[in-house]
Amino acid sequence: MIRHTVQELIENKNAMNVIEYKDELKNVRNYLLDRIKRSENELLQYREDAETLIDEFLDKWIELSQEADSESIELNYFKYKIAAKKDMNKLLLKTFDDIPEHPESISVMSTMRNVDDIAYINIIE
C-alpha cells in the first residue's frame, strides 16, 4: 500500500527508499490497523496478531533497506525466479516456493506482490 501512495517508492528498485518515508509508513500501518479494528468481531481475535505481523514486516523492510544501503546495492520489491537467481541485490519479497538464493526475502502470497508497478493511488477517507 505504501508503495502506491508514495510516488518515490513505486518502481521495483525503490524499495530501499522506504527509510526516507517512515512517517508515511507509520500512517499506512495505522490505517491498516484501524481497518482491522473496524472489521473484526467482538472477540478481538485479529488485531493483536495483525499488529505483530505488520510491525515485523515493516521492521524487516527497514532493516533490509539499511543493509542494502550500507552494502551499496539495491533492494528490490520482487523479481521472478530466473531473474532473482542471477541478481546480487537484495529482495524484499518472494513466493513461498522461491529459490534459496535470497534468504533475506519475506515469503508472501502472490496477491501481495503482484501489484502493477506503475499504479499510484490516493486514499480518500
C-alpha positions in Angstrom: 0.0 0.0 0.0 2.8 2.4 0.9 4.5 1.7 -2.4 1.4 3.0 -4.3 0.8 6.0 -2.1 4.3 7.5 -2.3 5.4 8.0 -5.8 9.1 7.7 -5.0 8.5 4.1 -3.9 6.6 2.8 -6.9 9.5 1.4 -9.0 10.8 -2.1 -8.1 14.3 -0.7 -7.4 13.0 1.9 -5.0 12.1 -0.4 -2.1 15.1 0.8 -0.1 13.8 4.4 -0.2 11.3 3.5 2.5 13.9 4.7 5.0 13.0 8.3 3.9 9.3 7.8 4.4 8.9 6.5 7.9 6.1 8.9 8.7 4.1 7.7 5.7 4.9 4.1 6.7 3.5 4.7 10.1 0.4 6.3 8.6 -0.2 3.2 6.4 0.4 0.9 9.4 -2.2 2.8 11.5 -4.6 2.9 8.6 -4.4 -0.9 8.2 -4.7 -1.5 12.0 -7.7 0.8 12.1 -9.3 -1.0 9.3 -8.8 -4.3 11.0 -10.2 -2.9 14.3 -13.3 -1.7 12.5 -13.9 -5.1 10.8 -13.1 -7.6 13.5 -15.7 -9.2 15.7 -16.3 -8.8 19.4 -13.8 -11.5 20.2 -10.9 -9.2 19.1 -9.1 -12.2 17.7 -7.2 -10.5 14.8 -5.9 -7.1 15.9 -3.0 -8.2 18.1 -1.7 -10.8 15.6 -2.1 -8.3 12.8 -0.2 -5.6 14.6 2.6 -8.0 15.3 2.8 -9.2 11.7 2.7 -5.7 10.3 5.3 -4.5 12.7 7.6 -7.4 12.0 7.2 -6.9 8.2 8.0 -3.2 8.5 11.0 -3.7 10.8 12.4 -6.2 8.3 11.8 -3.9 5.4 13.7 -1.1 7.1 16.5 -3.5 8.2 16.9 -4.8 4.6 16.9 -1.2 3.3 19.7 -0.2 5.7 21.7 -3.3 4.9 21.4 -2.7 1.1 22.4 1.0 1.7 25.4 0.0 3.7 26.5 -2.5 1.1 25.8 -0.1 -1.8 23.4 -2.4 -3.5 19.7 -2.2 -4.4 16.7 -3.5 -2.5 14.1 -4.6 -5.0 10.5 -5.5 -4.1 10.4 -8.7 -6.1 12.0 -10.5 -9.1 10.8 -13.7 -10.7 12.8 -16.8 -10.1 15.2 -16.8 -13.0 16.0 -13.1 -12.7 16.2 -13.4 -8.9 18.7 -16.3 -9.2 21.1 -14.0 -11.2 20.5 -10.9 -9.1 23.1 -10.0 -6.4 20.9 -7.2 -5.0 18.6 -7.9 -2.0 14.9 -8.7 -2.5 12.1 -7.7 -0.1 9.5 -10.3 -1.2 9.5 -13.8 -2.6 6.9 -16.6 -3.1 6.7 -19.4 -0.6 8.3 -21.8 -3.1 11.0 -19.4 -4.2 14.7 -20.3 -4.6 17.1 -20.1 -1.6 19.4 -17.5 -3.2 17.6 -14.8 -1.3 17.1 -15.9 2.3 16.7 -12.3 3.4 13.4 -12.1 1.5 10.0 -12.3 3.1 7.7 -15.0 1.8 4.3 -13.7 0.8 1.3 -14.8 -1.3 1.3 -13.8 -4.9 -1.6 -11.4 -4.4 0.6 -9.3 -2.1 3.4 -8.9 -4.6 1.7 -8.9 -7.9 0.7 -5.2 -8.0 1.1 -3.1 -11.1 4.3 -1.2 -10.5 3.0 1.9 -12.4 -0.1 2.4 -10.3 -0.3 5.3 -8.0 -3.3 5.7 -5.6 -4.7 8.3 -3.3 -6.6 7.0 -0.3 -9.7 9.1 0.4 -11.3 8.5 3.8 
